[in-house]
Amino acid sequence: MKVLQPNNKITQLIFGVVIILSLSQICVAQLPNIILINADDLGYGDLGCYGSPNIFTPNLDKMATEGMRFTSFYAAAVCGPSRAQLMTGSYHARVSHSMNELPGAKTGLHPNEITVAEVLKSAGYKTMHIGKWHLGDAPEFMPTQQGFDQFWGFPYSHDMWPYHSRSVWETVEDTVLMRQMRERAERVGYTVGGRWKFPPLPLIEGDGVIEKDPDITMLTMRFTEKALEFIEENKNEPFFLYLAHVMPHTPLAASDKFKGKSDRGLYGDAVMEIDWSCGEILQKLKALGIDENTLVVFTSDNGPTMRYGSDGGSAGLLRGGKGTMFEGGMRVPAIFRWPEGIPSGMCSNEMASNIDILPTFAHLVGAKIPDDRLIDGESLLPLLKAENENSPHEYIHYFGRSRPDSTATYRAIRNNKWKLFVKHSTVGEFHPLELYNLGTDPSEKYDRLDRHPKIADKLLKEAQQFYNELEENKRPIGKTRKN
Ligand code: MG
């Protein structure tokens, strides 16, 4: 092999350039920063790039053209369980966290669970959570006990406060579900005269309360300011920011700058403010020169709330919304942007889920995925880098929760285009309910169970097998010491 010697000025110059390039390669090879932005109750059809006709989201639309946009990305049906999945990389049924905790709950995400923040912290990342936690508000369940160096936000949902005007019982249809919720609330002392009566909403910094019942019109703005501060402070080292907006969950609010900005009422205004917030973050990354090596993920925790009329969002052409096992309840927007690693302008209809967040981030930074327990998620990195165009999942499983004990209940399974709803007996024996072809029937209008019994049978067996395995290997929810 001929080796080039630096025996004249030109070759010395070439070597110098090579060394500079090599050094810059080392800098480029620095671990990527990660920003995970989670909107609350934002529907599948509420962003411009997901077909909203009247909510303008130019920053998120642009972000989608610069990375990968998923059209079959699954979360969970409601807030708390969805966040349990996001943090643990497992189905909420696996970690027995299948309900939304109320203030003063005696349960929460088990402290022994290894969260995505703990995984990244072990790889040397600075970690911060801003916004809504909702995985238990007892001290042992809080974010600073689950891998976050810093926390600035709420321990639970911002509608759990003294002014819960939209949920006064007399405006809500007296369904069995609402009656059970009311009974539960009365049992733990949260209703007076049939109305919610929650304690003041605590805004927390670290482990201490810094404000009570803050002005909710300023929350998106304030979360964004905190996010920009954190990014600026940590620009020289790898960081993980988990920004969980409380909007557009009710009670809706937007700052004066965004009030009346959309044609879609306060809901649209709140979404536009979140879009602005994402734009500010992306702009900050560019200004600091760390844009190319930062992965930014934007998603939502569950589908749109249907019971609040125009105060709720839209699932587009998908059926159902928050709390349901139809696609509108479970499927959410998901955009991944990382200029250095994800080719621009990509869209994938492969099955993916927020259970994949932990394995994907771990894979990305070379951190160890917990191997002493079962993790349901898979790394999406090969898909994101366009090295492989297939989903790492053969099946997606849909879990709801049973009443009144709030344990998880298996409801449906998806394999490629086919989705089977099941019911199971008290002894756990599965029966088919409805079968939909999500390819030709994304709105789940036409039950094909009678026409395709063999497909239903295969899916039923897979569902039963997964359920049996999960029952054997699921892990407990955390309980307070006072429980
Ligand atoms: Mg939610």
Residues whose N, C-alpha, C, O or C-beta is under 5 A from the ligand:
A	BS01	MG	D40 D41 V78 C79 D301 N302
